[in-house]
């Protein structure tokens, strides 16, 4: 996912404001330059997750985070 795709998906599926996602992404880029350089190089249109796959992943993350930790 690109930064913009991530911002859109989190806004749509988790009600996280794009400005928050952008701020966090920017800070992560500062702290992990090598990772993001490699990430950017590896991202091509063919490699990106489809919107459906992204939606499923985000829904699973939200579902997992709302479960009782004792389960």
C-alpha distances in whole Angstrom, upper triangle without the diagonal:
4,7,8,6,6,10,10,10,11,14,15,15,16,18,16,17,14,17,17,13,13,16,15,12,15,17,15,14,18,19,17,17,17,14,12,14,13,10,10,12,11,8,10,10,11,9,6,6,9,9,12,11,8,12,14,12,12,16,17,16,18,20,21,21,24,26,29,29,32,31
4,5,5,6,9,10,10,12,14,15,16,17,18,16,16,13,15,15,12,11,14,14,10,12,15,14,13,16,18,16,15,16,14,11,13,13,10,8,12,11,8,10,10,13,11,8,10,12,12,15,14,11,14,17,15,15,18,20,18,20,23,23,23,26,28,31,31,35,34
4,6,5,6,9,10,11,12,14,15,16,16,14,13,10,11,12,8,7,11,10,7,9,12,11,11,14,16,15,15,16,14,11,13,14,11,10,14,14,11,13,14,17,15,12,13,14,14,17,16,13,15,18,16,15,18,20,18,19,23,23,22,25,27,30,30,34,33
4,5,5,6,9,10,11,12,14,15,15,13,12,9,11,12,9,8,12,13,10,12,15,15,14,17,19,18,18,20,18,14,16,18,14,13,16,16,13,14,14,17,16,12,13,14,12,16,16,13,15,18,17,15,18,20,19,20,23,24,23,25,28,31,32,35,35
4,5,5,6,9,10,10,12,13,14,13,13,10,13,14,11,11,14,14,12,14,17,16,16,19,21,20,20,21,18,15,17,18,14,13,16,16,12,13,12,15,14,10,10,10,9,12,12,9,11,14,13,12,15,17,16,17,20,22,21,23,26,29,30,33,32
4,5,5,6,8,10,10,11,12,10,11,9,11,11,8,9,12,11,9,12,15,13,14,17,18,17,18,20,17,14,17,17,14,14,17,16,13,15,15,17,15,11,11,12,10,13,12,9,10,13,12,10,13,15,14,14,18,19,18,20,23,26,26,30,29
4,6,5,6,9,10,10,10,8,8,5,8,9,6,7,10,10,9,12,14,14,15,18,19,19,19,21,19,16,19,20,17,16,20,19,16,18,17,20,18,15,14,15,13,15,15,12,12,16,14,12,15,17,15,15,19,20,19,21,24,27,27,31,31
4,6,5,6,9,10,10,9,9,7,11,11,9,10,14,14,13,16,18,18,18,21,23,22,23,24,22,19,22,22,19,18,21,21,17,18,17,19,18,15,14,13,10,13,14,11,11,14,14,12,14,17,16,15,19,20,20,21,24,28,28,32,31
4,5,5,6,8,9,9,10,9,13,13,10,12,15,15,14,17,19,18,19,22,23,22,23,24,21,19,22,22,18,18,22,20,17,18,17,19,17,13,12,11,8,10,11,7,7,11,10,8,10,13,12,12,15,17,17,18,21,25,25,29,28
4,5,5,5,6,6,8,8,11,10,8,11,13,12,12,15,17,16,18,21,21,21,23,24,21,19,22,23,19,20,23,22,19,21,20,22,20,16,14,15,12,13,13,10,9,12,11,8,10,13,11,10,14,15,14,16,19,22,23,26,26
4,6,6,5,5,6,6,10,10,9,11,14,14,14,17,19,18,20,23,24,24,25,27,24,22,25,26,22,22,25,24,22,23,22,24,22,19,17,17,13,15,16,13,11,15,14,11,12,15,14,13,16,18,17,18,21,24,25,29,28
4,6,6,8,9,10,13,13,12,15,17,17,17,20,22,21,23,26,27,26,27,29,26,24,27,27,23,23,27,25,22,23,21,23,22,18,16,15,11,13,14,11,9,12,13,10,11,14,14,12,15,18,17,17,21,24,26,29,28
4,6,8,11,12,15,14,13,16,18,17,17,21,22,21,23,26,26,26,28,29,26,24,27,27,23,24,27,25,22,24,22,23,22,18,16,15,11,12,13,10,7,10,10,7,7,11,10,9,11,14,14,14,17,20,22,25,24
4,5,9,11,14,12,11,15,16,15,16,19,20,20,22,24,25,25,27,28,25,23,27,27,24,24,28,26,24,25,24,26,24,20,18,18,15,15,15,12,10,12,12,8,8,11,10,7,11,13,11,12,15,19,20,23,23
4,6,9,12,11,11,14,15,15,16,19,20,20,22,25,25,26,28,30,27,25,28,29,25,26,29,28,25,27,26,28,26,22,20,20,17,18,18,15,13,15,15,11,12,15,13,11,14,16,15,15,18,21,23,26,26
4,6,8,7,7,10,12,11,13,16,17,17,19,21,22,22,24,26,24,22,25,26,23,23,27,26,24,26,25,27,25,21,20,20,17,19,19,15,14,17,16,12,13,16,14,12,15,17,15,16,19,22,23,26,26
4,5,5,7,9,10,11,13,15,16,17,19,21,22,23,24,27,24,22,25,26,23,23,27,27,24,26,25,28,26,22,21,21,19,21,21,17,17,19,18,15,17,19,17,16,19,21,18,19,23,25,26,30,30
4,5,5,6,8,10,10,12,14,15,16,18,20,21,21,24,22,19,22,24,20,20,24,24,21,23,22,25,23,20,19,20,17,20,20,16,16,19,18,15,18,20,18,17,21,22,20,22,25,28,28,32,32
4,6,5,6,9,10,10,12,14,15,17,19,20,21,24,22,19,22,24,21,21,24,25,23,25,24,27,26,22,22,23,21,23,23,20,20,23,21,18,21,23,20,20,23,24,22,23,27,29,30,33,34
4,5,5,6,8,10,11,12,14,16,17,18,20,22,21,18,22,23,21,21,24,25,23,25,25,28,25,22,22,23,21,23,23,19,19,21,20,16,19,21,18,17,21,21,19,20,24,26,26,30,30
4,5,5,6,9,10,10,12,14,15,16,17,20,18,15,19,20,17,17,21,21,19,21,22,24,22,19,18,19,18,20,19,15,16,19,17,14,17,19,16,16,19,20,18,20,23,26,25,29,29
4,6,5,6,9,10,10,12,14,15,16,19,17,14,17,19,16,16,20,20,18,21,21,24,22,19,19,21,19,22,21,18,19,21,19,17,20,22,19,19,23,23,21,24,27,29,29,33,33
4,5,5,6,9,10,11,13,14,15,19,17,15,18,20,18,18,22,22,21,24,24,27,25,22,22,24,22,25,24,20,21,24,22,19,22,23,20,20,24,24,22,24,27,29,29,32,33
4,5,5,6,9,10,11,12,14,17,15,13,17,18,16,17,20,21,20,23,24,26,23,21,21,23,21,24,22,19,20,22,19,17,20,21,18,18,22,21,19,21,24,26,26,29,30
4,5,5,6,9,10,10,11,14,12,10,13,15,13,13,17,17,16,19,20,22,20,17,18,20,19,22,21,17,19,21,18,16,20,21,18,19,22,22,20,23,26,28,27,31,31
4,5,5,6,9,10,10,14,13,10,13,16,14,14,17,19,18,20,22,24,22,20,21,23,22,25,24,21,22,25,22,20,24,25,22,22,26,26,24,27,29,31,30,34,35
4,5,5,6,9,10,13,13,11,14,17,15,16,19,20,20,23,25,27,24,22,23,26,25,27,26,22,24,26,23,21,24,25,22,23,26,25,23,26,28,30,29,32,33
4,5,5,6,8,11,9,8,12,14,12,14,17,17,17,21,23,24,21,20,21,23,23,25,23,20,22,24,20,19,23,23,19,21,24,23,21,24,27,29,27,31,31
4,6,5,5,9,8,6,9,11,10,11,14,15,15,19,21,23,20,19,20,23,23,26,24,21,23,25,22,21,25,25,22,24,27,26,24,28,30,32,31,34,35
4,6,6,10,10,9,11,14,14,14,17,19,19,22,25,27,24,23,24,27,27,30,28,25,27,29,25,24,28,28,25,26,30,28,27,30,32,34,32,36,37
4,6,9,9,10,12,14,14,15,18,19,20,23,26,27,24,23,24,27,28,30,27,25,27,28,25,24,27,27,24,25,29,27,25,28,30,32,30,33,34
4,6,5,6,9,10,11,12,14,16,17,20,23,24,21,20,22,25,26,28,25,23,25,26,23,23,26,26,23,25,28,26,25,28,30,32,30,33,34
4,5,5,6,9,10,11,12,14,15,19,22,23,21,20,22,25,26,29,26,24,27,28,25,25,28,28,25,27,31,29,28,31,33,35,33,37,37
4,6,5,6,8,10,11,12,14,18,21,22,19,19,22,25,26,29,26,24,27,28,25,25,29,28,26,28,31,29,29,32,34,36,34,37,37
4,5,5,6,9,10,11,12,16,19,20,17,17,18,22,23,25,22,20,24,24,21,22,25,24,22,25,27,26,25,29,30,33,31,34,34
4,5,5,6,8,10,10,14,17,18,15,15,17,20,21,24,21,19,22,24,20,21,24,24,22,24,27,26,25,29,31,33,32,35,35
4,5,5,6,9,10,13,17,18,16,16,19,22,23,26,23,22,25,26,23,24,28,27,25,28,31,30,29,33,34,37,35,38,38
4,5,5,6,9,12,15,16,13,14,17,20,22,24,22,20,24,25,22,23,27,26,24,27,30,28,28,32,33,36,34,37,37
4,5,5,6,10,13,14,11,11,13,17,19,21,18,17,20,21,19,19,23,23,21,24,26,26,26,29,31,33,32,35,34
4,5,5,8,11,13,11,11,14,17,19,21,19,18,21,23,20,21,25,25,23,26,29,28,28,31,33,36,35,38,37
4,6,8,11,13,11,12,15,18,20,23,21,20,23,25,22,23,27,27,26,28,31,30,31,34,36,38,37,40,39
4,6,10,10,8,9,12,16,18,20,18,17,21,22,20,21,25,24,23,26,29,28,28,32,33,36,35,38,37
4,7,8,6,6,10,13,15,18,16,15,18,20,18,19,23,23,22,25,27,27,27,30,32,35,34,38,36
4,5,5,6,10,12,15,17,16,16,19,21,19,21,24,24,24,27,29,29,30,33,34,38,37,40,39
4,6,5,9,10,12,15,14,14,17,19,18,20,23,24,24,26,28,29,30,32,34,37,37,40,39
4,6,8,9,13,15,13,14,17,18,18,20,23,23,24,26,28,28,30,32,34,37,37,40,38
4,7,9,12,14,12,13,16,17,16,18,21,21,21,24,25,25,27,30,31,34,34,36,35
4,6,9,11,10,9,13,14,13,15,18,18,18,21,23,23,24,27,28,32,32,35,33
4,6,8,6,6,10,11,10,12,14,15,16,18,20,20,22,24,25,29,29,32,30
4,5,5,6,9,10,11,12,14,15,17,18,20,21,23,25,26,30,30,33,31
4,6,5,6,9,10,10,12,14,15,16,18,20,21,22,24,28,29,32,30
4,5,5,6,9,10,11,12,14,15,16,18,20,21,23,26,27,30,28
4,5,5,6,9,10,11,12,14,15,16,18,20,21,25,26,28,26
4,5,5,6,9,10,11,12,14,15,16,18,20,24,24,27,26
4,5,5,6,9,10,11,12,14,15,17,19,22,23,26,24
4,6,5,6,9,10,10,12,14,15,17,20,21,24,22
4,6,5,6,9,10,10,12,14,16,19,20,22,21
4,5,5,6,8,10,11,12,14,18,19,22,20
4,5,5,6,8,10,11,13,16,18,20,19
4,5,5,6,8,10,11,14,15,18,16
4,5,5,6,9,10,14,14,17,16
4,5,5,6,9,12,14,17,16
4,6,5,7,10,12,15,13
4,5,5,9,9,12,11
4,6,8,9,12,12
4,7,9,12,11
4,6,9,7
4,5,6
4,5
4
